[in-house]
Amino acid sequence: MHIRLAISEDSEALCAVDTVAATDGGRCRQIRAWIGSGCCYAVEANGRICGYGVLTDHFFGHAFIEMVMIGREFRRQGLGEFAIVHFQRMTAGSKLFSSTNMSNRPMQMLFAKCGFKPSGYIDNLDDGDPEIVFVSPAA
């Protein structure tokens, strides 16, 4: 497994592994914007792009994992955990936040496995599916 800063040439591969991009054309534009702003990281295994993660610092001045997306065929292989742990190491010494929908139990379990704790929730982003905010305390 390897993680590196994504470059513009990766955008097609990142869109291909993104399950939302198949039905939402705006997602590929968002991926290109993340790449352009230097906050998108390509996750690779065996020389293939298998997913990506996005780390920003726009959450009340704190680091925030905005996205971890692993392609369907590559899930349950430790790649999501690999990306999250990488971001935890990048932000060591400061708080790291992320979030997921209440309905997304696999992501909640992944956050727990990586030492994140629930920190609150936000209603009204997705109708009927609150967003749970998680924090990885400063190391």
N, C-alpha and C positions, 0 to 999 in steps of 0.2 A: 504494500500500500504506500501511496505517495500523495502528498497534497502540495499544491503550488498555486501561486497567483495566476488566475486565468488571464488569457490574452484574447484579443479580438478573434483570432483564428479558431478559438474554442467554442464560439457562440453556437454554431450549428450542432456540435456534439452535446453541449449543455442543454439546448432546447430538445434534442432527441431523447435525453434521459428524463426530462421533466414531465411528469404525468399530467400536470395542469396545462402545459404548453400545447398539448395535442388538441385541446378544446378552447383555449383562450389565447388568441393572437397577441394580446397585450403582454403575456408572460415573456415571450421572446424579446420584445422591446425592453422589458424590465431587466432581463438577463444582460442584454447588451449595455444598458445603462449602468448596471452594477459592475460589469467588466470595465467600462470606461472610467468609472470613479475609483477603480483600484481596490474594491472591497470584496471581490468575488474570487473564490478559490476552487480550483478543479481538483476533484478527488479521483485518483487513478488506481487501478489494480491491473497487473499483468499488461501494462502498456496501454490500457484502454481507459477513457474517461467514463467513470461509473456514476458520477454525481458531482455535486458542488455544494459549497457553503458560502454564506454571505455574512461578513462581520463588519458592523458599522459602529460609530460612536455617537449616535444621535439620540440615545435614550436618556434624556436628562443629564447629558455629559458622561454617560457610562457606556461601556462596550455592550453591544447587543447583537446576538446571533439572529439575524433577520430571516435566514432561511438555511435549512439543511434539506437537500433533495438528493435522494439516491434512487437511481433507476430501478424500476420494479424487479427486473431480473437479477439485480445485484444486492437486493435487500437481505437482511439476516446473515450478513457476512462480516459484520463489525465495521463497515465503512462509515456509517453515521456516527458511531461512537468515536472512531478515529478522527473525524472532522471536529467533533465537539471537543475532544481532549486537546487537539491541536490549538483550537481557539482558546481554551483554558490556559494553555502554556503561553500563548501570545499575550494574554492579558493578566498574567500572574501578578499578584499584588494589588489588584483592583477588582471591584465587583464586575461580574459578567451576567447580563440578563438575557433572557430569551422568552418565548411564549409559544403556546400552541392551543388549538381549540380543545374544549372540554371533551369533545367526541374523539379526539385523537389519542387513544390510550397507548398505542405503541410509542409515540413520541414522549408522552408523559413518563412511561417506564424507562425510556432511554435517558431522559433528564435525571431521573432518580438514580439510575445506575452510575451516572457521571457525577453524582454528588450535588445536583441542583436541588433546591428547596422551593416549594410554592411561596410566592410573594404577593399574591393578590389576583384579582381577575378584572376583566373589562367586559361589560355588557355592550350590546348593540353594534359590534363590528360585523358579526355574522348572525343573522336572525336565529334566535333559539339555540345558539351554540357559543356560549361565552368563551373568551380567550383567557387562559390561565397564564399568568406571568410567573416565571421562575428566575431564581438567582443562584449563581455559584459564588459563594462568599469569597472575599479576597484571601488568597493563600498566605 
